[in-house]
Amino acid sequence: MSSQENQPTVRTVQSTQSEMTEIVLPNDTNTLGNLLGGRLMHFIDLTGAMAAYRHARTHVVTASMDHIDFIQPVRLGDLVMLRSSVNRAFSSSMEVGVKVWAENTRTGAIAHVASAYLVFVALDERGGLQKVPQLQPETPDEMRRYGDALRRREHRELENARRKKERSEIAGMKNAGPLEP
Ligand SMILES: CC(C)(COP(=O)(O)OP(=O)(O)OC[C@H]1O[C@@H](n2cnc3c(N)ncnc32)[C@H](O)[C@@H]1OP(=O)(O)O)[C@@H](O)C(=O)NCCC(=O)NCCS
């Protein structure tokens, strides 16, 4: 029997909620003692994947990470706290929102430092696309994120099509050989 049999067809946002807390160590920082952007993106990817795994209950891969703003630096010794949940499920893909805060361990002050939206795609044991359960938003905030996720998906699809066209044009130029002097 496959692990997908007897799976529910609908899940709640709450059942996908995930979190992770890390302490920022010297190896995670740049020369100013701030958390490296790439390290933070790694934490965001991992926390996002946890929510996607909880929703899909199968293999997931990151298909995209949207625009991300680093609102303020996270300092060496801070606690970095990440929370994620699935905003909306489509066919094999899910949009996950991740929010990040930093806590100063001496003062206890907490600041919102970054947010990101990621798309994860569910795959079966053979690497083929796997359908995921639908998501049932329950609270007003969950319903707002559910609606916004569809608009972001439409925007992503337009952008993906534009980039695909750009790549094929560049490939066409390369195949045409070097430009004549
Ligand atoms: C993501 C991946 C599985 C999509 O495969 P594909 O054959 O292009 O699939 P399709 O075009 O049929 O799309 C399948 C789903 O993925 C979504 N998708 C594909 N590319 C996407 C992108 N760039 N951004 C967001 N969603 C994307 C589609 O919207 C579709 O969702 P739906 O099933 O819910 O409608 C494939 O591109 C892949 O394996 N990428 C590498 C993933 C990886 O290794 N990630 C780690 C980081 S390097």
The ligand as an SDF file (V2000), in Angstrom:
LIG
                    3D

 48 50  0  0  0  0  0  0  0  0999 V2000
    9.7850   21.9450   -9.2620 C   0  0  0  0  0  0  0  0  0  0  0  0
    9.7580   20.8750  -10.3530 C   0  0  0  0  0  0  0  0  0  0  0  0
    9.4720   19.5110   -9.7100 C   0  0  0  0  0  0  0  0  0  0  0  0
    8.6020   21.2290  -11.3080 C   0  0  0  0  0  0  0  0  0  0  0  0
    8.5990   20.2430  -12.3030 O   0  0  0  0  0  0  0  0  0  0  0  0
    7.9790   20.5220  -13.7550 P   0  0  0  0  0  0  0  0  0  0  0  0
    8.1050   19.2800  -14.5370 O   0  0  0  0  0  0  0  0  0  0  0  0
    8.5210   21.7920  -14.2770 O   0  0  0  0  0  0  0  0  0  0  0  0
    6.4780   20.6250  -13.3770 O   0  0  0  0  0  0  0  0  0  0  0  0
    5.2940   21.4360  -14.0190 P   0  0  0  0  0  0  0  0  0  0  0  0
    5.6820   22.5550  -14.9100 O   0  0  0  0  0  0  0  0  0  0  0  0
    4.3650   20.3770  -14.5470 O   0  0  0  0  0  0  0  0  0  0  0  0
    4.6410   22.0680  -12.6890 O   0  0  0  0  0  0  0  0  0  0  0  0
    4.3080   21.2590  -11.5920 C   0  0  0  0  0  0  0  0  0  0  0  0
    3.9070   22.1480  -10.4480 C   0  0  0  0  0  0  0  0  0  0  0  0
    5.0350   22.8980  -10.0240 O   0  0  0  0  0  0  0  0  0  0  0  0
    4.7490   24.2900  -10.0650 C   0  0  0  0  0  0  0  0  0  0  0  0
    5.9630   24.9870  -10.4800 N   0  0  0  0  0  0  0  0  0  0  0  0
    6.8300   24.6110  -11.4630 C   0  0  0  0  0  0  0  0  0  0  0  0
    7.8330   25.5100  -11.5620 N   0  0  0  0  0  0  0  0  0  0  0  0
    7.5840   26.4630  -10.6130 C   0  0  0  0  0  0  0  0  0  0  0  0
    8.2580   27.6500  -10.2210 C   0  0  0  0  0  0  0  0  0  0  0  0
    9.3910   28.0470  -10.8100 N   0  0  0  0  0  0  0  0  0  0  0  0
    7.7310   28.3970   -9.2380 N   0  0  0  0  0  0  0  0  0  0  0  0
    6.5810   28.0010   -8.6300 C   0  0  0  0  0  0  0  0  0  0  0  0
    5.8980   26.8760   -8.9450 N   0  0  0  0  0  0  0  0  0  0  0  0
    6.3930   26.1280   -9.9270 C   0  0  0  0  0  0  0  0  0  0  0  0
    3.6390   24.4320  -11.0960 C   0  0  0  0  0  0  0  0  0  0  0  0
    2.8730   25.6010  -10.8760 O   0  0  0  0  0  0  0  0  0  0  0  0
    2.8350   23.1820  -10.8520 C   0  0  0  0  0  0  0  0  0  0  0  0
    2.0010   23.3590   -9.7100 O   0  0  0  0  0  0  0  0  0  0  0  0
    0.5570   22.6100   -9.6120 P   0  0  0  0  0  0  0  0  0  0  0  0
    0.8010   21.1320   -9.8570 O   0  0  0  0  0  0  0  0  0  0  0  0
    0.1230   22.8330   -8.2080 O   0  0  0  0  0  0  0  0  0  0  0  0
   -0.3390   23.2490  -10.6310 O   0  0  0  0  0  0  0  0  0  0  0  0
   11.0850   20.8010  -11.1720 C   0  0  0  0  0  0  0  0  0  0  0  0
   11.2620   22.0220  -11.8540 O   0  0  0  0  0  0  0  0  0  0  0  0
   12.2840   20.5130  -10.2890 C   0  0  0  0  0  0  0  0  0  0  0  0
   12.5210   19.3710   -9.9240 O   0  0  0  0  0  0  0  0  0  0  0  0
   13.0660   21.5500   -9.9550 N   0  0  0  0  0  0  0  0  0  0  0  0
   14.2360   21.3880   -9.0970 C   0  0  0  0  0  0  0  0  0  0  0  0
   13.8020   21.4230   -7.6330 C   0  0  0  0  0  0  0  0  0  0  0  0
   14.9930   21.4220   -6.7100 C   0  0  0  0  0  0  0  0  0  0  0  0
   15.9220   20.6870   -6.8830 O   0  0  0  0  0  0  0  0  0  0  0  0
   14.9320   22.2700   -5.6880 N   0  0  0  0  0  0  0  0  0  0  0  0
   15.9730   22.4210   -4.7530 C   0  0  0  0  0  0  0  0  0  0  0  0
   16.6190   23.7510   -4.8980 C   0  0  0  0  0  0  0  0  0  0  0  0
   17.9400   23.7700   -6.0370 S   0  0  0  0  0  0  0  0  0  0  0  0
  1  2  1  0
  2  3  1  0
  2  4  1  0
  2 36  1  0
  4  5  1  0
  5  6  1  0
  6  7  2  0
  6  8  1  0
  6  9  1  0
  9 10  1  0
 10 11  2  0
 10 12  1  0
 10 13  1  0
 13 14  1  0
 14 15  1  0
 15 16  1  0
 15 30  1  0
 16 17  1  0
 17 18  1  0
 17 28  1  0
 18 19  1  0
 18 27  1  0
 19 20  2  0
 20 21  1  0
 21 22  1  0
 21 27  2  0
 22 23  1  0
 22 24  2  0
 24 25  1  0
 25 26  2  0
 26 27  1  0
 28 29  1  0
 28 30  1  0
 30 31  1  0
 31 32  1  0
 32 33  2  0
 32 34  1  0
 32 35  1  0
 36 37  1  0
 36 38  1  0
 38 39  2  0
 38 40  1  0
 40 41  1  0
 41 42  1  0
 42 43  1  0
 43 44  2  0
 43 45  1  0
 45 46  1  0
 46 47  1  0
 47 48  1  0
M  END
$$$$
